[in-house]
Amino acid sequence: MTISARPVPGPPPIEYRPVSSHLAITPPVSVVIPAMNEAENLPYVFKTLPDWIHEVVLVDGNSTDDTVAVARGLRPDVVVVPQRGKGKGDALISGFAACTGDIIVMVDADGSADGEEIVAYVSALVGGADFAKGSRFANGGGTDDMTPVRKLGNRVLTSMVNAKFGARYTDLCYGYNAFWRHCLDHLDLDCEGFEVETLMNIRVARAGLRVQEIPSHEYERIHGTSNLRAVRDGFRVLSVILKERGRRRPRRRPTRAALIREGRR
């Protein structure tokens, strides 16, 4: 008599999501959007986000308008994180902590970023980069929202970071970036304001992470006014550069890309 063995139930099959003809599959992607009184802009922001995104984390900076209600109406599964402190840096730190995806993308809530560009950022990370850095001044990028004073300041500060930290950036103060979750261990963020992008770029360079710049186009804010102040925030960025230059160089930990090359992951 033949006895057939009962099949042992195994784990459910992993479901991969198709992204595009250029990127067949992707790990879970979390999009972090810091927002304060951006109810009018969120419909434009959410409309451009790819439908294969794993989650959207909205960090609400104590909005007095319908920012949270609009976000939940647009995407019922949105993760809303109330911001306890103040400033963009503080908001991003809170948002990053709430993410569950393997890849984290940071997007501004003013409608200046095109969510369809996310596929280029994710492609760079899946292709081996640790950090995909948006650039308005890389070939193919552009901006409709920078005054001549801000362009000059950004250029000077970018050159300073490149010279002091051995980077080769074409843009410094831009808020559209993506990275593998493990990068948070290297970033160790501890700032509150708009200088957060500069701090991230400096610590990425110092940690020896593999960076790929992504040409990105920045559009004008759709509604409302920005809290950014060129002179005030320019000095805060300069202060971060000088402070980081005086910090002890951290010991480099192996990156995900390096571990893969060595066959350890």
Secondary structure as the mmCIF struct_conf table of DSSP 4:
data_model
#
loop_
_struct_conf.conf_type_id
_struct_conf.id
_struct_conf.beg_label_comp_id
_struct_conf.beg_label_asym_id
_struct_conf.beg_label_seq_id
_struct_conf.end_label_comp_id
_struct_conf.end_label_asym_id
_struct_conf.end_label_seq_id
HELX_LH_PP_P HELX_LH_PP_P1 SER A 4 PRO A 9
HELX_LH_PP_P HELX_LH_PP_P2 PRO A 11 PRO A 18
BEND BEND1 SER A 21 HIS A 22
STRN STRN1 VAL A 29 ALA A 35
BEND BEND2 MET A 36 ASN A 37
TURN_TY1_P TURN_TY1_P1 ALA A 39 ASN A 41
HELX_RH_AL_P HELX_RH_AL_P1 LEU A 42 THR A 48
BEND BEND3 LEU A 49 LEU A 49
TURN_TY1_P TURN_TY1_P2 ASP A 51 TRP A 52
BEND BEND4 HIS A 54 HIS A 54
STRN STRN2 GLU A 55 ASP A 60
BEND BEND5 ASN A 62 ASN A 62
BEND BEND6 THR A 64 ASP A 66
HELX_RH_AL_P HELX_RH_AL_P2 THR A 67 LEU A 74
TURN_TY1_P TURN_TY1_P3 PRO A 76 ASP A 77
STRN STRN3 VAL A 79 PRO A 82
BEND BEND7 GLY A 85 GLY A 85
BEND BEND8 GLY A 87 GLY A 87
HELX_RH_AL_P HELX_RH_AL_P3 LYS A 88 ALA A 98
BEND BEND9 GLY A 101 ASP A 102
STRN STRN4 ILE A 103 MET A 106
BEND BEND10 ALA A 109 GLY A 111
BEND BEND11 ALA A 113 ALA A 113
HELX_RH_3T_P HELX_RH_3T_P1 GLY A 115 GLU A 117
HELX_RH_AL_P HELX_RH_AL_P4 ILE A 118 VAL A 126
TURN_TY1_P TURN_TY1_P4 GLY A 127 GLY A 128
BEND BEND12 ASP A 130 ASP A 130
STRN STRN5 PHE A 131 SER A 135
BEND BEND13 ARG A 136 ALA A 138
TURN_TY1_P TURN_TY1_P5 ASN A 139 GLY A 140
STRN STRN6 GLY A 142 THR A 143
BEND BEND14 ASP A 144 ASP A 145
HELX_RH_AL_P HELX_RH_AL_P5 PRO A 148 PHE A 165
BEND BEND15 THR A 170 THR A 170
BEND BEND16 LEU A 172 CYS A 173
STRN STRN7 ASN A 177 TRP A 180
TURN_TY1_P TURN_TY1_P6 ARG A 181 HIS A 182
HELX_RH_AL_P HELX_RH_AL_P6 CYS A 183 LEU A 187
BEND BEND17 GLY A 193 GLY A 193
TURN_TY1_P TURN_TY1_P7 PHE A 194 GLU A 195
HELX_RH_AL_P HELX_RH_AL_P7 VAL A 196 ARG A 206
TURN_TY1_P TURN_TY1_P8 ALA A 207 GLY A 208
STRN STRN8 VAL A 211 PRO A 215
STRN STRN9 HIS A 217 GLU A 218
HELX_LH_PP_P HELX_LH_PP_P3 TYR A 219 ARG A 221
BEND BEND18 ILE A 222 GLY A 224
HELX_RH_AL_P HELX_RH_AL_P8 ALA A 230 GLY A 246
BEND BEND19 ARG A 247 ARG A 247
HELX_LH_PP_P HELX_LH_PP_P4 ARG A 248 THR A 255
HELX_RH_AL_P HELX_RH_AL_P9 ARG A 256 GLU A 262
TURN_TY1_P TURN_TY1_P9 GLY A 263 GLY A 263
#
